[in-house]
Amino acid sequence: MNRSRSGWMFPAAILLVGINLRPSIAVIGPLLDRLQQDTGLSDTAAGLLTTLPVALMGALLLGAGRMRHGLGERFGIALGLILIALSDALRGLLPGAGLLLATAVSGGIGIAMMQALMPAVIRLHAGARTAGLMGLYSTAIMGGALVSGMAGPWLAQVWGWPMALGLWAAPAVIGLVMWRAAARAIPAAPKATRPQSRLHRSRRAWLLLAFFGLGTGAYTLVLAWLPPFYTRLGWSEQGAGALLGAVTFAEVIAGLAVSMWIDRAPDRRPALLTAIAALLAGMLCLALAPLAMAWPGAVLAGLGIGALFPLSLIVAMDHGQTPDEAGAMAAFVQGGGYVLAAVLPLAAGLLRQHLADLAPVWWLMALLCLVMGRIAVVLRPNTQLQGALAR
């Protein structure tokens, strides 16, 4: 590796790639009422704008090994950025209900491709810095959600909602340019093998999957429905977007904290339980006193979600001794986890359509926090699981 270039280009590329993994989803929530009014989307169909890309992330991540073998990391990540850029650009140029749903599919495929390939790339090239760079990567993902969620309503006020959705093609193009430059500065990865994984037979692997899925479900739920929940309570789009911004800002702070000190904490469980407690407190604030406790609830939920996302990935990758094993574990956990996470925003849309109230969803997430806490107690590195991929 050319250290003079890759020393800064590789982390910069990770940052710019990660930033592009959420804006096409995060910008929807604060504008959802306006989108429904102009396009005729029902609450259930509106829920699909988040459910479709998240479910696709899961479906494609389950085939990450084949994708890595067929496309390779360099080309696969570049292709994912191209799909995101095209999807966002089409939303700005040809707005409509059908195209919103179609680009949710194409953008979700692009996001899934990058999320399937990037963990193995980081593990292969980062060495001892793997946990720290995984924290940077996950924090960049949340940072993209922060900027897009807050900026969307203001951009829509000035240029209309199609342009507010379409402008996010620009950072995808910038990320593509940076990734292509960084990819030339790192050595080509060895040809990926397709190990005969037996992870689906491992109880520990399924626990890791469930934990990631429930934590990510909290994220997708808040991302999709927190702003509409508050606009129904009388808040403006800008105010609801600012509240979502508070959530994502807290996520970024928590993610940065995890990336800074996680290498010094071989037992991840105290951090996991602390994050779950923060998320539980946030859900209770939203359920019990949504107006009086809106800002504390948003910050607490954001701190919990922001710490859980990198921690759950890091814990999953702790169970792989090689880049192939770590990538396969991350793909299995994320693949099934995102499919599980996709259920929550869809369920929330159904509840809103039939009950006109999202408060029961916050209670449901609070109960799921207790389930996550039980799982977290047993999530310590298990050396017996390492190497299970190739047996």
Disulfide bonds with the S-S distance in Angstrom:
none
